[in-house]
């Protein structure tokens, strides 16, 4: 079984997922409403051919982050959940955290905790909550 985060954006999906590809690496696939197969039902809400109806960022380790523009357009954002990424390299975790936090809001600066040698939390400029972690030496988890 795999659990895949799926993020809804209000008109910023292309920009956000492109940024996440720049920061995290991987291969990005985007599909707009205009690219839907003929005869398929468009998403609910106002017609917008540029709206991203499917985005998939396949990360270098094979994990996938998926997203789309929210067809309701309510812009309320997600509460009570964060995308968590774990690294073995503290320098890479610090780089990723800094880039995700750029123009966003840091809720917990990167630093040592009782469970991790380096952990931080932020909300990026697109409204996505992130937790960036470094696994303890000798943990063996990925």
N, C-alpha and C positions, 0 to 999 in steps of 0.2 A: 504494500500500500504506500502511496505517496500523498502527502498533503502539499498543495500548491497555493501560495498566497495569490489572491486575485484582488487587485486594487481598482476602485472606480475613481475617475477624475471628472471634472466638469470642464471639458474643453481643453485640458492641458495634457492629455494622455501622450500625444506624440512627443511633446517637449520633455515630459517627465521620463518616459521610457528611453528616449534618446540619451538623456542625462545619465540615467542608471546604467546604460550600456557603456558610456564613457567612463564612469566610476568603477563599475564592477566587471567590465569586459563581457565577452559572450557574443552571441548572435541574436539580432533583433528582427522579429517579423511583425509587420503592421498591416492591418487590413482596414480600409475605410468603408463607409456605407456605400460609396460609389462603386466599390469593387465587389459588392455582393453579387452572387449569381442571379441572373435574370429570373424573375418570377418568385423570388424569395421575399418574405415579409421584412420590411425595414424595422429597426428598433422603434419602440414607442417614443412619442415626443415629436418635437418639431423636426422636419426634414432637414438634414445637414449632410451633404455628400462627403464632406471632409472629416466628419466625426469618426474617430477610431472605434470600430466595433470589436476588434480583436487585436491584442498585442501579446507577444510571447517573447520574453528574453531568456534564452537558454544560456545559462552561466557556464564558465569553463569547467566546473565540476559536474555538470549535467543537471543541476537543479534548475527549476523554471520559475520565473516570476511572470505572472500574467496580469493583464489590465485591459480596460477599455474606458471610453468616455461614458459617464453615467447618462443614459438616455432620458432620465427624469430631469437632469440638470439642476437638481436642488442644491448642490454644492455644500451639503451639510458635513461632509467628511466622515471619517470612520473614528469612532471613539472606543477605547478599551482594547485596542489591538496594535501590535507593532510587528514590523518585519524584522526578524533577527538574523544576523549573519555572524558566523564564528570563524575566526582565523587561527592559524598556528603561528603566524608571523606578526609580532606586535607592531612592527613598523608599517606593515600593510594595513592592519586594523586601524592604526592612527591616521594613515592617509585616507582611507575610505571614510572614516568618521568625519574628518575635516571637510572632505568634499561634499558629503551628504548634508552636513550642518551649514555649509556656506549659504548665506542669505536665508537661513531657517532659524530655528530656536533650539539651543542646547538645554536640555532638562537635567542632564547629569554629565558633567565633563568626563572625558576619558581618564581613568585612574584605576589603581588597584582596589579590589574588593576582596572579601573573604572567599569568594567563589572563582575569581578570575584575576590574573595578573594585570589585566587592562580591560575595562568595560566602560561604555558610555551610551547615553540615550539622547536622541534629538528628534525634532520634527523638521523635515526638510521644507524647502520653499513651496512645494506642491501640496503640503499638508499630510504627507506620509510620515508616520512614526517609525523610527528605526532604533534597534538595539545592536550595537557592535561589540563583539566579545572576542577575547583571546582565550583559547582553551589552556588550562593549566599544564605545565610540563609533565609528561608522563601519563596524561589522560588517555591518549590514543583515540579519542573520539574525533569525528570530522564534521 
